[in-house]
Amino acid sequence: MPRRPRSAPAASPLGCQLWVEPDDTRGQIRDRMAKARASGLGRLRIFLLWTRIEHEPGRFDFAVYDTVFDEAARAGLGIKATLTANSGPWHQGTPAALHSHTGFLADAQFDAMRRYIRECVTRYAAHPALEQWLLWNEPHGGFLDHTDDNLPRWRAWLRRRYRSRVRVLNERWLTGFRSFDEIPWPELVPHPFHRSGSWSPYRPRLDEMDWRAERLVEQVGWVADEVRRHDPRTELCINPIFTIENQAGGATDLEALAARVDRIGSSYHPVFWHERVGREEYPGMIGAGVRALVEQGGGRPVELTEVISGNSIHTGSRSCAVDAGEIAAFYLSALACGADTVTGWCLNARPRDCEAGEFALLDDNGEVSPRGRSLARLAAAIARCRVESGGWRAADSDLFLALDRRSQAVELLDSEGSGERPRRPGRGGQDGARGLWLLAQRSMEEGYLASPIRLGAMQGRRPRPGQSLWVSHVVAWEEPEARAMLGFARAGGTLVLDALSGRKDTDSACHLPWPGHVVRPLDLRVNELETAADHFELETGRSPAGLAGPVLRTHVAAGAAWEALPWLRFADDKSPALLSRPFGKGRVVYARFPLGPSLLGDRMRDGWLRRLITEVGGPRHAELWCAGGGRGWVTVPVRCEQGHLVCAMGPGRSARGGTPVRFRSRRPGQWHDFWSGEQIATDAQGEFLLPCEEGIAMLWRRD
């Protein structure tokens, strides 16, 4: 049966979470709906909180939610309804929690979970406001679901993985189990005195991370199946949060999760990002996160389910201000990079406890804020643009950034051997993932659309001219992944490899020689890994260029086809930092230091990386890009039915000290900015300046 149609194409793609309290009156809800419309929103997301719906066993109270649905329909707003079956009320043994990210806690809760899902779905499946079921909020397997109910599942999974051969498991685990039915959870395998040591085999925990990823998919599938029993039509969605962060740590198999739903989303909140990300980088990193969904979502349609829509003080790892221009940039970046809709967190603030008074799009008096007026302006600009340009689609990638969940698992366990706090870049369990995210952002600053992608998915992909695959800090791979990357270069793409990539296999055994499975075809072998107590300095010419790694570099034996790129070298011994060679129809570039992690150590001195991106990328495929105006400006081309559209986001004019932004077009001509309404003529070289007061431009040309 076909899925329920989403909101009409003319509806605003912008949305926000509506926080609902049991004592909200119809008047309050109606007023918030009106403020949502005045803020340019076309949909609202709500949580159907089981803890409040069934506060007493068997007594379901939907009164306030009935009002929300009815008032949304009256206001012409769609509802994205989030289920919380994984977070039961007090009488299910889970008191004092509104909702959570955890998996299922006890099999004894299944019947009650089914009743809760049935009551919610049958009540609202036919409601005209219902647009989507979110199966649960931000599911991830980062919790150790080591319950008594799950122990038989873990043992059965091991039996399948090891094909009922407990002897093979014992050899790798250094154990002596007589049957799979004896095997405990991995943390209980070593002697109690040895559990805090670093000398245990990785394999039990590598297995356990894989099990948790599969278990999460099973649980999402269980909720999906229960919803489908009662509603075969409405779109299903989930918003996992470990998309670019270390997916093994969050036990997140993004492609497998996407296969259980109709649409894949995620949540991106700068308040939870690591401290080495600058505020000017937020829009580009949000866009990079959406590109990860586009490439790893199994072809499913994409949304951004949550993005910060107001200021925060206490929540997260940092306080985060959001001004009117920034919130429009967050939404626009996601839409331009491939999201069909974007939903903020939150329209109105929670009134008490966690996040009380934080994140709200409305101001503290419940009125439309400057942020809301900015979103209304964005919604109007998008509507005008789509009249001229027609529908939007995500553009093709110029640059792929490889990741591998199994490699991230090895990286995570390797990092635990370090007692350094905080760990220096190159030694942390998140360095590969976080460096990749920053590489994507820098690429978009330089006018190249970047997409994080699973390395194995590159198998058989035919590159178009100028496309490149960057394999940065992918510390472990197997032969199929090596074939995929070499095939991409052989077919005409550019492959960029860095220092620690391919040092191990996914069972954490060192490849000797390394990089694994590419030594012979590339005629490149690492002889030794050199580490520094502090850092290695890079230089271009005689000028300092930044930190490499910053703690390591490789010494390699390279065949005659390799040559040094003379413009970047190590300052101490003047040796080249980059090597290059032709390979098939393409090219391979090797960096003797970690690329992404270098940005974690020295994100401001990145001129060497920008030059490498442009040299590898060659002529830009986009019709327009930013050629000056300060750090943080990203340009994203959008495929549209008529003409050419490029969305640009960056710091506003005051943050730039009044400096205008310079854009460069592939050819001279006329551009129209749907954000400002200006008609712009380039100079003879295709360049023009814009004030970009709020840090936004939506530039379109007809031909």
C-alpha positions as CSV (number, residue, x, y, z in Angstrom):
1,M,0.0,0.0,0.0
2,P,1.4,3.4,-0.8
3,R,2.7,5.6,2.0
4,R,0.7,8.5,3.2
5,P,1.6,11.5,1.1
6,R,3.6,14.1,3.0
7,S,2.6,17.7,3.2
8,A,1.9,19.4,-0.2
9,P,5.1,20.5,-2.1
10,A,4.2,24.1,-1.5
11,A,4.3,23.7,2.3
12,S,7.3,25.1,4.2
13,P,10.0,22.5,4.7
14,L,10.8,24.0,8.1
15,G,9.6,22.6,11.4
16,C,10.2,22.6,15.1
17,Q,9.6,20.4,18.1
18,L,6.5,21.5,20.1
19,W,7.1,20.7,23.8
20,V,3.8,19.6,25.4
21,E,2.9,19.6,29.1
22,P,-0.2,17.8,30.5
23,D,-1.7,21.0,31.7
24,D,-1.3,23.0,28.5
25,T,-4.6,24.6,27.6
26,R,-6.2,24.7,24.2
27,G,-5.6,28.4,24.1
28,Q,-1.9,28.0,24.8
29,I,-1.6,25.3,22.2
30,R,-3.5,27.3,19.6
31,D,-1.3,30.4,20.3
32,R,1.9,28.3,19.8
33,M,0.5,27.0,16.6
34,A,0.0,30.6,15.4
35,K,3.5,31.5,16.4
36,A,4.8,28.5,14.6
37,R,3.1,29.6,11.4
38,A,4.3,33.2,11.9
39,S,7.9,31.7,12.2
40,G,7.6,30.1,8.7
41,L,7.0,26.5,9.9
42,G,5.1,23.9,8.1
43,R,5.2,21.1,10.7
44,L,5.7,20.4,14.3
45,R,7.2,17.4,16.0
46,I,5.8,16.1,19.3
47,F,6.7,13.3,21.8
48,L,3.8,11.0,22.7
49,L,5.3,10.4,26.1
50,W,4.3,7.0,27.5
51,T,5.1,8.2,31.0
52,R,2.3,10.7,30.8
53,I,-0.2,8.9,28.6
54,E,-0.4,5.8,30.9
55,H,0.5,7.3,34.2
56,E,-1.7,4.6,35.9
57,P,-1.7,1.0,34.6
58,G,-4.3,0.5,31.8
59,R,-5.6,4.1,31.9
60,F,-4.6,6.0,28.8
61,D,-5.0,9.8,28.7
62,F,-4.5,11.5,25.3
63,A,-6.5,14.6,26.1
64,V,-3.7,17.1,25.6
65,Y,-2.4,15.3,22.5
66,D,-5.8,15.2,20.9
67,T,-5.9,19.0,21.3
68,V,-2.4,19.3,19.7
69,F,-3.4,17.2,16.7
70,D,-6.7,19.0,16.2
71,E,-5.2,22.4,16.5
72,A,-2.4,21.5,14.1
73,A,-4.9,20.4,11.5
74,R,-6.8,23.7,12.1
75,A,-3.5,25.6,11.6
76,G,-2.5,23.6,8.5
77,L,0.6,22.1,10.2
78,G,1.8,18.6,9.9
79,I,2.6,16.5,13.0
80,K,5.7,14.3,13.3
81,A,4.8,12.0,16.2
82,T,7.6,10.4,18.2
83,L,6.9,7.2,20.0
84,T,8.7,6.4,23.3
85,A,8.1,2.7,23.7
86,N,11.6,2.2,24.9
87,S,11.0,4.4,27.9
88,G,8.0,3.1,30.0
89,P,6.2,4.7,32.9
90,W,6.9,3.9,36.6
91,H,4.8,0.8,36.7
92,Q,7.0,-0.8,34.0
93,G,10.0,-0.5,36.3
94,T,11.3,2.7,34.8
95,P,10.3,5.6,37.1
96,A,11.6,9.2,37.0
97,A,12.3,9.4,33.2
98,L,10.3,11.3,30.5
99,H,12.1,9.5,27.7
100,S,15.5,8.1,26.9
101,H,17.8,6.8,24.2
102,T,18.2,3.3,25.7
103,G,17.2,0.1,24.0
104,F,14.6,-2.3,25.4
105,L,15.2,-3.0,29.1
106,A,13.2,-6.1,29.8
107,D,11.3,-8.7,27.8
108,A,8.5,-8.5,30.4
109,Q,7.7,-5.0,29.0
110,F,6.8,-6.2,25.5
111,D,3.1,-6.7,26.0
112,A,2.8,-3.2,27.6
113,M,4.9,-1.7,24.8
114,R,2.6,-3.3,22.2
115,R,-0.4,-1.8,24.0
116,Y,1.1,1.6,24.2
117,I,2.0,1.6,20.4
118,R,-1.4,0.2,19.5
119,E,-3.2,2.9,21.5
120,C,-1.1,5.7,19.9
121,V,-1.2,4.5,16.4
122,T,-4.8,3.5,16.2
123,R,-5.8,6.8,17.7
124,Y,-4.0,9.0,15.2
125,A,-3.3,7.0,12.1
126,A,-6.2,8.5,10.2
127,H,-5.8,12.0,11.6
128,P,-5.4,14.6,8.9
129,A,-2.5,16.3,10.7
130,L,-0.4,13.1,11.0
131,E,2.6,13.3,8.7
132,Q,5.1,10.8,10.2
133,W,5.9,8.3,12.9
134,L,9.3,8.7,14.5
135,L,9.9,5.2,16.0
136,W,12.0,6.5,18.9
137,N,14.2,9.5,19.6
138,E,17.9,9.2,18.7
139,P,18.3,5.5,18.9
140,H,21.8,4.3,19.3
141,G,23.6,1.3,20.8
142,G,26.0,3.2,22.9
143,F,24.5,1.7,26.0
144,L,25.7,-1.7,27.2
145,D,22.4,-3.6,27.1
146,H,23.8,-6.4,29.2
147,T,20.6,-7.6,30.7
148,D,19.6,-11.1,31.8
149,D,17.1,-11.1,28.9
150,N,19.8,-10.2,26.4
151,L,22.4,-12.7,27.5
152,P,20.8,-15.7,25.6
153,R,20.6,-13.4,22.5
154,W,24.3,-12.6,22.9
155,R,25.2,-16.3,23.1
156,A,23.0,-17.2,20.1
157,W,24.7,-14.4,18.1
158,L,28.1,-15.7,19.0
159,R,27.1,-19.2,18.0
160,R,26.1,-17.9,14.6
161,R,29.2,-15.7,14.1
162,Y,31.5,-18.6,15.0
163,R,29.4,-21.2,13.2
164,S,29.0,-23.2,16.4
165,R,32.7,-23.7,16.8
166,V,33.5,-22.7,20.3
167,R,37.1,-23.8,19.8
168,V,37.6,-21.0,17.3
169,L,36.2,-18.4,19.7
170,N,38.4,-19.8,22.5
171,E,41.5,-19.4,20.4
172,R,40.9,-15.8,19.7
173,W,39.4,-14.8,23.1
174,L,42.1,-16.7,25.1
175,T,39.4,-18.6,26.9
176,G,38.3,-22.2,27.5
177,F,34.6,-22.3,27.3
178,R,33.0,-25.7,26.7
179,S,29.9,-24.3,25.1
180,F,28.4,-21.0,24.0
181,D,26.0,-21.3,26.8
182,E,28.8,-20.5,29.3
183,I,29.9,-17.3,27.8
184,P,29.3,-14.1,29.9
185,W,29.4,-10.5,28.8
186,P,32.8,-9.4,27.6
187,E,33.6,-7.2,30.7
188,L,33.1,-10.3,32.9
189,V,35.5,-12.5,30.9
190,P,38.8,-11.5,32.5
191,H,39.7,-12.1,36.1
192,P,38.4,-9.2,38.3
193,F,42.0,-8.1,39.0
194,H,42.7,-7.9,35.2
195,R,39.6,-6.0,34.1
196,S,41.1,-2.6,34.2
197,G,44.2,-3.7,32.3
198,S,45.0,-3.3,28.6
199,W,46.4,-6.7,27.8
200,S,43.1,-8.5,27.1
201,P,42.3,-9.5,23.5
202,Y,40.2,-6.9,21.6
203,R,38.0,-9.6,20.0
204,P,35.4,-10.0,22.7
205,R,34.6,-6.3,22.7
206,L,34.8,-6.1,18.9
207,D,32.2,-8.9,18.7
208,E,30.1,-7.1,21.3
209,M,30.1,-3.8,19.4
210,D,28.9,-5.7,16.3
211,W,26.2,-7.5,18.4
212,R,24.9,-4.2,19.8
213,A,24.7,-2.7,16.3
214,E,22.6,-5.7,15.1
215,R,20.5,-5.7,18.3
216,L,19.7,-2.0,17.8
217,V,18.5,-2.8,14.2
218,E,16.3,-5.6,15.6
219,Q,14.7,-3.3,18.2
220,V,14.0,-0.5,15.6
221,G,12.5,-3.2,13.4
222,W,10.3,-4.5,16.2
223,V,8.8,-1.0,16.7
224,A,8.4,-0.6,13.0
225,D,6.5,-3.9,12.7
226,E,4.2,-3.0,15.6
227,V,3.4,0.3,14.0
228,R,2.7,-1.3,10.7
229,R,0.2,-3.7,12.3
230,H,-2.1,-0.8,12.7
231,D,-1.0,1.8,10.1
232,P,0.4,0.5,6.8
233,R,0.6,3.9,5.2
234,T,2.2,6.7,7.3
235,E,5.9,7.3,6.8
236,L,8.3,5.8,9.3
237,C,11.5,7.6,10.3
238,I,14.3,7.4,12.9
239,N,17.0,9.9,13.8
240,P,20.2,8.1,14.9
241,I,22.9,10.4,16.2
242,F,26.1,8.4,15.6
243,T,26.3,9.3,11.9
244,I,29.7,11.0,11.7
245,E,30.8,10.5,15.3
246,N,32.5,7.1,15.9
247,Q,29.7,4.7,14.7
248,A,31.2,1.7,16.5
249,G,31.1,3.5,19.8
250,G,27.4,4.2,19.2
251,A,26.9,0.7,17.7
252,T,25.2,2.3,14.7
253,D,24.9,0.5,11.4
254,L,23.4,3.4,9.5
255,E,22.5,1.5,6.3
256,A,20.9,-1.4,8.2
257,L,18.9,1.1,10.3
258,A,17.7,3.0,7.2
259,A,16.5,-0.3,5.7
260,R,13.9,-0.6,8.4
261,V,12.2,2.8,7.8
262,D,11.0,5.0,4.9
263,R,13.1,8.1,5.8
264,I,16.4,8.5,7.6
265,G,17.1,11.5,9.8
266,S,19.5,12.6,12.5
267,S,20.1,15.2,15.2
268,Y,23.0,17.8,15.0
269,H,23.4,20.1,18.0
270,P,26.6,22.1,18.3
271,V,26.2,22.2,22.1
272,F,27.3,18.6,22.1
273,W,30.2,18.9,19.7
274,H,33.8,18.6,20.7
275,E,35.7,21.7,21.8
276,R,37.9,22.0,18.7
277,V,35.0,23.0,16.5
278,G,34.6,26.8,16.0
279,R,31.3,28.6,15.8
280,E,31.9,29.7,12.2
281,E,32.1,26.0,11.2
282,Y,28.7,25.0,12.4
283,P,26.7,25.5,9.1
284,G,29.2,23.5,7.1
285,M,29.4,20.7,9.6
286,I,25.6,20.4,9.7
287,G,25.6,20.1,5.9
288,A,28.3,17.5,6.1
289,G,26.1,15.5,8.5
290,V,23.3,15.6,6.0
291,R,25.6,14.5,3.2
292,A,26.5,11.5,5.5
293,L,22.8,10.5,5.5
294,V,22.5,10.9,1.7
295,E,25.4,8.6,1.1
296,Q,24.9,6.1,4.0
297,G,21.1,6.0,4.1
298,G,20.6,3.3,1.5
299,G,18.9,5.6,-0.9
300,R,16.2,6.6,1.6
301,P,14.9,10.2,1.6
302,V,16.6,12.3,4.1
303,E,15.6,14.8,6.8
304,L,17.3,16.7,9.6
305,T,15.2,15.7,12.6
306,E,16.7,18.0,15.1
307,V,18.9,21.1,15.0
308,I,19.4,23.6,17.8
309,S,16.9,26.5,17.4
310,G,17.7,28.6,20.5
311,N,20.3,29.5,23.0
312,S,21.6,27.1,25.6
313,I,23.3,27.7,29.0
314,H,23.7,24.4,30.9
315,T,23.0,21.7,28.4
316,G,25.8,20.0,26.4
317,S,29.5,20.4,26.5
318,R,29.4,24.2,25.8
319,S,27.0,27.1,26.0
320,C,25.8,28.0,22.5
321,A,24.3,31.2,21.2
322,V,22.2,31.1,18.1
323,D,21.5,34.4,16.3
324,A,18.9,35.1,13.6
325,G,21.3,34.6,10.8
326,E,22.8,31.4,12.2
327,I,19.6,29.6,12.6
328,A,18.6,30.3,9.0
329,A,22.1,29.1,7.9
330,F,21.6,25.8,9.9
331,Y,18.3,25.1,8.2
332,L,19.4,26.2,4.7
333,S,22.7,24.2,4.9
334,A,20.7,21.0,5.7
335,L,18.2,21.6,2.9
336,A,20.8,22.5,0.3
337,C,22.8,19.3,1.2
338,G,19.9,17.0,0.6
339,A,17.4,17.1,3.5
340,D,13.8,17.4,2.4
341,T,12.8,19.0,5.8
342,V,14.5,20.4,8.8
343,T,13.0,20.3,12.3
344,G,14.4,22.5,15.1
345,W,14.7,21.8,18.8
346,C,12.5,23.4,20.2
347,L,9.7,25.8,19.4
348,N,8.9,26.5,23.1
349,A,11.2,25.7,26.0
350,R,10.6,23.0,28.6
351,P,9.2,24.7,31.7
352,R,11.2,22.7,34.3
353,D,14.1,20.3,35.0
354,C,16.5,19.4,32.2
355,E,16.8,22.0,29.4
356,A,14.3,24.3,31.2
357,G,14.3,27.7,29.5
358,E,16.8,26.6,26.8
359,F,16.8,25.9,23.1
360,A,13.5,27.7,22.3
361,L,12.8,29.3,19.0
362,L,10.2,31.6,20.7
363,D,11.5,34.2,23.1
364,D,11.2,33.8,26.9
365,N,7.7,35.4,26.8
366,G,6.4,32.9,24.2
367,E,6.5,35.5,21.4
368,V,8.0,35.3,17.9
369,S,11.8,36.0,18.3
370,P,14.3,37.4,15.8
371,R,15.2,33.8,15.1
372,G,11.6,33.0,14.2
373,R,11.4,36.0,11.9
374,S,14.6,34.8,10.2
375,L,13.0,31.4,9.6
376,A,9.9,33.0,8.2
377,R,12.1,35.0,5.8
378,L,13.9,31.8,4.9
379,A,10.6,29.9,4.2
380,A,9.4,32.8,2.0
381,A,12.7,32.9,0.1
382,I,12.6,29.1,-0.5
383,A,9.0,29.4,-1.7
384,R,10.0,32.2,-4.2
385,C,13.0,30.3,-5.3
386,R,11.1,27.1,-6.0
387,V,8.6,28.9,-8.2
388,E,11.6,29.8,-10.4
389,S,13.9,26.9,-10.0
390,G,11.4,24.0,-9.5
391,G,12.1,21.1,-7.2
392,W,15.5,20.7,-5.4
393,R,17.7,17.6,-5.3
394,A,21.0,16.9,-3.6
395,A,23.9,17.6,-6.0
396,D,26.6,15.0,-6.8
397,S,29.6,14.9,-4.5
398,D,33.0,16.2,-5.6
399,L,34.8,14.5,-2.8
400,F,34.2,11.4,-0.8
401,L,35.5,10.9,2.8
402,A,35.8,7.3,3.8
403,L,34.8,5.7,7.0
404,D,34.4,2.2,8.3
405,R,32.6,1.2,11.4
406,R,34.9,-1.8,12.0
407,S,37.9,0.4,11.7
408,Q,36.4,2.8,14.2
409,A,36.0,0.0,16.6
410,V,39.7,-0.8,16.5
411,E,40.5,2.9,16.8
412,L,38.3,3.2,19.8
413,L,39.9,0.3,21.6
414,D,43.5,1.4,20.6
415,S,42.8,4.7,22.2
416,E,42.0,3.2,25.6
417,G,45.6,2.1,26.0
418,S,46.5,5.8,26.5
419,G,46.4,7.3,29.9
420,E,46.8,10.8,28.5
421,R,44.0,13.1,29.4
422,P,43.0,14.8,27.2
423,R,44.5,12.7,24.5
424,R,46.5,14.5,21.8
425,P,45.0,14.4,18.3
426,G,46.0,11.1,16.6
427,R,45.6,9.1,19.8
428,G,41.8,9.5,20.6
429,G,39.0,7.2,19.8
430,Q,37.0,9.9,18.0
431,D,39.9,11.4,16.0
432,G,39.2,9.7,12.7
433,A,35.5,10.6,12.8
434,R,35.9,14.2,14.0
435,G,38.8,14.9,11.6
436,L,36.6,13.6,8.8
437,W,33.9,16.0,9.7
438,L,36.3,18.9,9.7
439,L,37.7,17.8,6.3
440,A,34.2,17.8,4.9
441,Q,33.6,21.4,6.2
442,R,36.9,22.7,4.8
443,S,36.1,21.1,1.4
444,M,32.8,22.9,1.2
445,E,34.6,26.2,2.1
446,E,36.8,25.6,-0.9
447,G,33.8,25.0,-3.1
448,Y,33.9,21.2,-3.3
449,L,30.8,19.3,-2.1
450,A,32.0,16.5,0.3
451,S,30.2,13.4,1.5
452,P,31.2,10.9,4.2
453,I,30.7,7.4,2.9
454,R,31.3,3.8,4.0
455,L,34.6,2.7,2.4
456,G,33.1,-0.6,1.2
457,A,30.4,1.3,-0.7
458,M,33.0,2.7,-3.1
459,Q,33.2,-0.8,-4.7
460,G,32.5,-0.4,-8.4
461,R,31.8,3.3,-8.2
462,R,32.9,5.1,-11.4
463,P,34.4,8.5,-10.7
464,R,33.5,11.5,-12.8
465,P,36.4,13.9,-13.7
466,G,37.8,15.6,-10.7
467,Q,36.2,13.3,-8.1
468,S,38.4,12.2,-5.2
469,L,38.3,9.7,-2.3
470,W,40.0,10.7,0.9
471,V,40.9,7.9,3.3
472,S,42.0,9.7,6.4
473,H,42.7,7.9,9.6
474,V,40.9,4.8,8.6
475,V,43.2,2.7,10.7
476,A,41.9,-0.8,9.7
477,W,40.6,-2.4,6.6
478,E,40.3,-5.7,4.8
479,E,41.1,-6.7,1.2
480,P,37.6,-5.8,-0.2
481,E,38.0,-2.2,1.0
482,A,41.5,-2.0,-0.4
483,R,40.2,-3.2,-3.8
484,A,37.4,-0.6,-3.7
485,M,39.7,2.3,-3.2
486,L,42.3,1.1,-5.7
487,G,39.5,0.5,-8.2
488,F,38.3,4.1,-7.8
489,A,41.8,5.5,-8.6
490,R,42.3,3.0,-11.4
491,A,39.1,4.1,-13.0
492,G,40.2,7.8,-13.0
493,G,39.6,9.2,-9.5
494,T,42.1,10.6,-7.1
495,L,42.8,8.6,-4.0
496,V,44.2,10.4,-1.0
497,L,45.7,8.2,1.8
498,D,47.3,9.3,5.1
499,A,49.7,7.9,7.7
500,L,47.9,5.5,9.9
501,S,45.3,4.3,7.3
502,G,45.4,0.6,6.7
503,R,47.9,-0.1,9.5
504,K,45.7,-2.9,10.8
505,D,43.0,-5.3,9.8
506,T,39.5,-5.2,11.4
507,D,40.6,-7.9,13.9
508,S,43.3,-5.4,15.1
509,A,46.2,-7.4,13.7
510,C,48.9,-5.3,12.1
511,H,49.3,-5.5,8.4
512,L,52.9,-6.4,7.6
513,P,53.9,-4.8,5.3
514,W,51.4,-1.9,5.4
515,P,49.2,-0.2,4.3
516,G,47.5,-3.5,4.0
517,H,46.7,-5.0,0.6
518,V,47.9,-1.9,-1.3
519,V,51.7,-2.2,-0.8
520,R,52.4,-4.1,-4.0
521,P,49.9,-2.4,-6.4
522,L,51.0,1.1,-5.2
523,D,54.7,0.2,-4.7
524,L,54.6,2.0,-1.4
525,R,55.6,0.5,2.0
526,V,55.8,2.1,5.4
527,N,59.1,1.2,7.0
528,E,58.7,2.9,10.3
529,L,56.3,5.1,12.3
530,E,58.0,8.1,14.0
531,T,56.3,9.8,16.9
532,A,57.0,13.1,18.6
533,A,56.5,14.0,22.2
534,D,55.1,17.3,21.2
535,H,54.4,17.7,17.5
536,F,55.8,17.9,14.0
537,E,55.7,21.3,12.3
538,L,54.8,21.7,8.6
539,E,56.1,24.4,6.4
540,T,55.4,25.8,2.9
541,G,58.5,27.4,1.5
542,R,60.1,29.0,4.6
543,S,56.8,29.8,6.4
544,P,55.3,27.7,9.2
545,A,52.1,25.9,7.9
546,G,50.7,24.1,10.9
547,L,51.0,21.0,12.9
548,A,51.2,17.5,11.5
549,G,49.2,14.9,13.3
550,P,50.4,16.4,15.5
551,V,52.3,13.4,17.1
552,L,53.3,11.1,14.2
553,R,54.7,10.7,10.7
554,T,55.7,7.8,8.6
555,H,58.9,6.9,6.8
556,V,58.2,5.1,3.6
557,A,59.9,3.2,0.8
558,A,58.3,4.5,-2.4
559,G,58.9,3.2,-6.0
560,A,60.0,5.2,-9.0
561,A,56.5,6.2,-10.0
562,W,56.2,8.3,-6.8
563,E,57.3,11.9,-6.6
564,A,57.4,14.5,-3.8
565,L,55.0,17.4,-3.9
566,P,57.6,20.0,-3.1
567,W,55.4,22.7,-1.6
568,L,54.8,21.0,1.7
569,R,57.5,19.5,3.9
570,F,58.4,18.9,7.6
571,A,60.2,21.8,9.1
572,D,62.7,19.8,11.1
573,D,64.3,17.6,8.4
574,K,62.9,19.3,5.3
575,S,61.6,15.9,4.1
576,P,58.5,16.0,1.9
577,A,55.1,15.6,3.6
578,L,53.2,14.6,0.5
579,L,53.9,12.1,-2.2
580,S,52.0,11.5,-5.5
581,R,51.9,9.0,-8.4
582,P,49.7,8.2,-11.4
583,F,47.7,5.0,-11.0
584,G,45.7,3.6,-13.9
585,K,43.6,6.5,-15.2
586,G,43.8,8.3,-11.9
587,R,46.2,9.3,-9.2
588,V,47.2,8.5,-5.6
589,V,48.4,11.1,-3.1
590,Y,50.0,9.9,0.1
591,A,50.3,12.1,3.2
592,R,53.0,11.0,5.7
593,F,50.9,12.4,8.6
594,P,47.2,12.1,9.6
595,L,45.1,14.6,7.7
596,G,41.9,14.9,9.6
597,P,43.4,14.7,13.1
598,S,45.8,17.5,12.2
599,L,42.8,19.9,12.1
600,L,42.0,18.8,15.6
601,G,45.4,19.9,16.7
602,D,45.7,23.1,14.7
603,R,42.5,24.0,13.0
604,M,43.4,27.6,12.2
605,R,46.6,27.0,10.3
606,D,45.1,25.0,7.5
607,G,46.3,26.7,4.4
608,W,48.2,23.5,3.4
609,L,45.0,21.6,3.5
610,R,43.1,24.1,1.5
611,R,45.8,24.0,-1.2
612,L,45.7,20.2,-1.2
613,I,41.9,20.2,-1.6
614,T,42.1,22.5,-4.6
615,E,45.0,20.7,-6.2
616,V,43.3,17.3,-5.8
617,G,39.9,18.6,-6.8
618,G,41.0,20.6,-9.9
619,P,38.4,22.9,-11.6
620,R,35.3,23.2,-9.6
621,H,32.1,21.8,-10.9
622,A,29.8,24.2,-9.1
623,E,28.6,27.2,-11.0
624,L,29.6,29.5,-8.2
625,W,31.7,29.5,-5.0
626,C,33.0,31.8,-2.3
627,A,36.3,33.4,-3.2
628,G,36.8,35.5,-0.1
629,G,35.1,36.8,3.0
630,G,36.6,35.1,5.9
631,R,36.6,31.6,7.5
632,G,33.5,29.5,7.7
633,W,31.8,30.4,4.4
634,V,30.5,27.3,2.6
635,T,28.8,27.1,-0.8
636,V,26.5,24.2,-1.7
637,P,25.3,23.6,-5.2
638,V,21.7,22.4,-5.5
639,R,20.3,20.5,-8.5
640,C,17.1,22.1,-9.6
641,E,14.7,21.8,-12.5
642,Q,15.4,25.2,-13.9
643,G,18.7,27.1,-13.9
644,H,21.6,26.9,-11.4
645,L,21.2,27.4,-7.6
646,V,24.0,27.7,-5.1
647,C,23.3,28.3,-1.4
648,A,26.0,30.1,0.7
649,M,26.2,30.3,4.5
650,G,28.8,31.8,6.8
651,P,29.4,34.3,9.5
652,G,27.3,37.5,9.4
653,R,28.7,40.9,8.5
654,S,29.3,42.0,12.1
655,A,31.3,38.8,12.8
656,R,33.4,39.5,9.7
657,G,34.2,43.1,10.8
658,G,32.1,44.6,8.0
659,T,34.0,42.8,5.2
660,P,31.9,41.9,2.1
661,V,31.9,38.4,0.7
662,R,33.4,37.9,-2.7
663,F,31.9,35.2,-5.0
664,R,33.3,33.8,-8.2
665,S,31.1,32.4,-11.0
666,R,32.3,30.0,-13.7
667,R,31.2,32.6,-16.3
668,P,30.1,36.2,-16.2
669,G,26.4,36.9,-16.1
670,Q,23.4,37.8,-13.9
671,W,22.6,36.2,-10.6
672,H,19.6,36.7,-8.3
673,D,19.8,36.4,-4.5
674,F,16.5,35.1,-3.2
675,W,17.5,35.9,0.3
676,S,18.1,39.6,-0.2
677,G,16.1,40.1,-3.3
678,E,19.1,41.6,-5.1
679,Q,19.8,41.3,-8.8
680,I,23.6,40.9,-9.3
681,A,25.8,41.4,-12.3
682,T,29.3,39.9,-12.2
683,D,32.4,41.7,-13.5
684,A,34.2,40.5,-16.6
685,Q,36.0,37.8,-14.6
686,G,32.7,36.4,-13.1
687,E,33.2,38.0,-9.6
688,F,31.0,40.1,-7.5
689,L,30.7,41.3,-3.9
690,L,27.7,40.9,-1.5
691,P,27.3,42.5,2.0
692,C,25.6,39.2,3.3
693,E,24.5,41.0,6.5
694,E,23.0,37.8,8.1
695,G,25.5,35.4,6.6
696,I,23.1,33.9,4.0
697,A,22.8,34.0,0.2
698,M,20.6,31.9,-2.2
699,L,22.1,32.6,-5.6
700,W,20.3,31.5,-8.8
701,R,20.8,32.1,-12.5
702,R,18.3,31.2,-15.1
703,D,20.7,29.8,-17.8
